[in-house]
Amino acid sequence: CAAAEPSVSYQELKDLKKANVLHIDVRERWEIDRFGKIPESINIPLGELMEALKMDPTEFKEQYNQKMPSKSDPVVFSCLAGTRSKQALGFAMSLGFS
């Protein structure tokens, strides 16, 4: 989750996705419906993120159709303006994600 740079550009995100980085979009579901889904991202609204990152890996896979990240896996969070993604990063780090 944490990197030297707290934010990434669109091109950097595209490059990271090629390296199998998990991309979690923390926008609300209505925002996804209205503004569109980012390809190859999974939507976990910020309000559900803490619970999701505490799930059993099997439960996470069933709920989000994606392998649950380990605490050392690279993860990128995104939202509309950057505020919620920074909160998401803080939540993940508080749970022991590096």
TORKOL-4160 file (C-alpha; in steps of 0.2 Angstrom, whole numbers, padded with zeros to 4 digits, m for minus):
98
<pt num="1" X="0000" Y="0000" Z="0000"/>
<pt num="2" X="0013" Y="0013" Z="0005"/>
<pt num="3" X="0026" Y="0019" Z="m0008"/>
<pt num="4" X="0038" Y="0033" Z="m0009"/>
<pt num="5" X="0025" Y="0042" Z="m0019"/>
<pt num="6" X="0008" Y="0044" Z="m0010"/>
<pt num="7" X="0000" Y="0046" Z="m0027"/>
<pt num="8" X="0002" Y="0039" Z="m0045"/>
<pt num="9" X="m0002" Y="0046" Z="m0062"/>
<pt num="10" X="m0014" Y="0038" Z="m0074"/>
<pt num="11" X="0000" Y="0031" Z="m0084"/>
<pt num="12" X="0009" Y="0024" Z="m0068"/>
<pt num="13" X="m0007" Y="0016" Z="m0063"/>
<pt num="14" X="m0008" Y="0007" Z="m0080"/>
<pt num="15" X="0010" Y="0001" Z="m0078"/>
<pt num="16" X="0006" Y="m0005" Z="m0061"/>
<pt num="17" X="m0009" Y="m0015" Z="m0067"/>
<pt num="18" X="0002" Y="m0024" Z="m0079"/>
<pt num="19" X="0012" Y="m0030" Z="m0064"/>
<pt num="20" X="m0003" Y="m0037" Z="m0056"/>
<pt num="21" X="m0006" Y="m0024" Z="m0043"/>
<pt num="22" X="m0023" Y="m0025" Z="m0034"/>
<pt num="23" X="m0032" Y="m0009" Z="m0038"/>
<pt num="24" X="m0046" Y="m0005" Z="m0026"/>
<pt num="25" X="m0058" Y="0009" Z="m0030"/>
<pt num="26" X="m0066" Y="0016" Z="m0014"/>
<pt num="27" X="m0080" Y="0026" Z="m0022"/>
<pt num="28" X="m0098" Y="0023" Z="m0018"/>
<pt num="29" X="m0107" Y="0011" Z="m0029"/>
<pt num="30" X="m0118" Y="0025" Z="m0036"/>
<pt num="31" X="m0102" Y="0034" Z="m0041"/>
<pt num="32" X="m0097" Y="0019" Z="m0051"/>
<pt num="33" X="m0114" Y="0018" Z="m0059"/>
<pt num="34" X="m0114" Y="0037" Z="m0063"/>
<pt num="35" X="m0095" Y="0039" Z="m0068"/>
<pt num="36" X="m0090" Y="0022" Z="m0074"/>
<pt num="37" X="m0079" Y="0008" Z="m0067"/>
<pt num="38" X="m0061" Y="0008" Z="m0069"/>
<pt num="39" X="m0056" Y="m0007" Z="m0079"/>
<pt num="40" X="m0048" Y="m0021" Z="m0069"/>
<pt num="41" X="m0052" Y="m0013" Z="m0052"/>
<pt num="42" X="m0063" Y="m0019" Z="m0038"/>
<pt num="43" X="m0075" Y="m0008" Z="m0030"/>
<pt num="44" X="m0075" Y="m0008" Z="m0011"/>
<pt num="45" X="m0083" Y="0008" Z="m0004"/>
<pt num="46" X="m0073" Y="0016" Z="0009"/>
<pt num="47" X="m0086" Y="0012" Z="0022"/>
<pt num="48" X="m0084" Y="m0006" Z="0019"/>
<pt num="49" X="m0065" Y="m0007" Z="0017"/>
<pt num="50" X="m0060" Y="m0010" Z="0035"/>
<pt num="51" X="m0072" Y="m0025" Z="0037"/>
<pt num="52" X="m0066" Y="m0031" Z="0019"/>
<pt num="53" X="m0048" Y="m0031" Z="0024"/>
<pt num="54" X="m0052" Y="m0041" Z="0040"/>
<pt num="55" X="m0061" Y="m0054" Z="0031"/>
<pt num="56" X="m0056" Y="m0072" Z="0029"/>
<pt num="57" X="m0048" Y="m0074" Z="0012"/>
<pt num="58" X="m0062" Y="m0086" Z="0006"/>
<pt num="59" X="m0075" Y="m0074" Z="0011"/>
<pt num="60" X="m0066" Y="m0060" Z="0002"/>
<pt num="61" X="m0065" Y="m0070" Z="m0014"/>
<pt num="62" X="m0084" Y="m0074" Z="m0013"/>
<pt num="63" X="m0089" Y="m0056" Z="m0009"/>
<pt num="64" X="m0077" Y="m0047" Z="m0022"/>
<pt num="65" X="m0073" Y="m0061" Z="m0034"/>
<pt num="66" X="m0054" Y="m0057" Z="m0031"/>
<pt num="67" X="m0040" Y="m0065" Z="m0021"/>
<pt num="68" X="m0038" Y="m0056" Z="m0005"/>
<pt num="69" X="m0022" Y="m0046" Z="m0004"/>
<pt num="70" X="m0009" Y="m0052" Z="0009"/>
<pt num="71" X="m0002" Y="m0039" Z="0020"/>
<pt num="72" X="0013" Y="m0037" Z="0009"/>
<pt num="73" X="0005" Y="m0037" Z="m0008"/>
<pt num="74" X="0005" Y="m0021" Z="m0018"/>
<pt num="75" X="m0012" Y="m0012" Z="m0018"/>
<pt num="76" X="m0017" Y="0004" Z="m0025"/>
<pt num="77" X="m0032" Y="0014" Z="m0019"/>
<pt num="78" X="m0042" Y="0026" Z="m0029"/>
<pt num="79" X="m0057" Y="0037" Z="m0027"/>
<pt num="80" X="m0064" Y="0053" Z="m0036"/>
<pt num="81" X="m0053" Y="0067" Z="m0029"/>
<pt num="82" X="m0040" Y="0058" Z="m0018"/>
<pt num="83" X="m0046" Y="0061" Z="0000"/>
<pt num="84" X="m0055" Y="0044" Z="0002"/>
<pt num="85" X="m0040" Y="0034" Z="m0006"/>
<pt num="86" X="m0028" Y="0042" Z="0007"/>
<pt num="87" X="m0040" Y="0037" Z="0021"/>
<pt num="88" X="m0041" Y="0020" Z="0013"/>
<pt num="89" X="m0022" Y="0019" Z="0014"/>
<pt num="90" X="m0022" Y="0024" Z="0032"/>
<pt num="91" X="m0035" Y="0010" Z="0036"/>
<pt num="92" X="m0025" Y="m0003" Z="0027"/>
<pt num="93" X="m0008" Y="0002" Z="0036"/>
<pt num="94" X="m0017" Y="0002" Z="0053"/>
<pt num="95" X="m0022" Y="m0016" Z="0049"/>
<pt num="96" X="m0004" Y="m0020" Z="0046"/>
<pt num="97" X="m0003" Y="m0019" Z="0027"/>
<pt num="98" X="0014" Y="m0013" Z="0021"/>
